[in-house]
Amino acid sequence: MKPINEVHVAEPGLVVVEVAAADDETAFAFQEALAARWATATAERTSRVPGEPGVRLRCYLDLRQPSGSDDMHEQSNT
């Protein structure tokens, strides 16, 4: 994977998540779980590192912004 760019962690609440998983399905399921909770720039594909097990993906989260589904959940509870 490429090095993490400074802009991706320039402010409190910005997070870079690197995932290692056995397969694409598992990696994307984890990414989907993150995206259900926080604003997330998702990966469209995984990568493989020669000589290392499994797949990798990187996604970017903004913990300051809940996902749209959280907003809908809060509105339904009021």
SVG drawing of the C-alpha trace seen along z (x, -y; Angstrom):
<svg xmlns="http://www.w3.org/2000/svg" viewBox="-40 -19 47 36">
<polyline fill="none" stroke="black" stroke-width="0.4" points="0.0,0.0 1.0,-3.6 2.1,-5.6 -0.6,-7.5 -1.0,-11.1 -0.7,-13.8 -4.0,-15.3 -5.9,-12.1 -5.0,-12.6 -4.6,-16.4 -7.4,-17.0 -8.8,-15.3 -11.5,-12.8 -9.9,-11.8 -8.9,-8.1 -7.1,-5.8 -8.1,-2.2 -6.0,0.6 -7.6,4.0 -6.1,7.4 -8.6,10.2 -8.7,13.7 -10.7,12.8 -12.4,10.0 -15.9,10.8 -14.6,10.4 -12.7,7.2 -15.6,5.6 -18.0,6.7 -15.9,5.0 -15.6,1.8 -19.4,1.9 -19.8,2.1 -17.6,-1.0 -19.5,-2.9 -22.8,-2.2 -21.5,-4.1 -19.3,-6.9 -18.8,-8.9 -16.4,-6.7 -14.5,-6.9 -14.6,-3.3 -12.2,-1.2 -13.5,0.4 -11.0,3.2 -8.6,5.1 -4.9,5.8 -2.6,8.7 1.0,8.5 3.2,11.2 4.3,13.6 1.7,12.3 -1.6,14.1 -5.0,12.7 -6.1,9.4 -5.7,5.8 -7.8,2.7 -7.6,-0.9 -10.5,-3.2 -10.8,-6.7 -13.2,-7.7 -14.4,-11.0 -15.5,-10.3 -16.9,-13.9 -19.6,-13.0 -22.1,-10.2 -23.3,-8.2 -26.7,-9.1 -28.2,-5.9 -27.3,-7.3 -29.2,-10.5 -32.2,-8.6 -32.0,-6.4 -31.9,-9.5 -34.9,-11.1 -37.0,-7.9 -36.3,-7.9 -37.6,-11.4"/>
</svg>
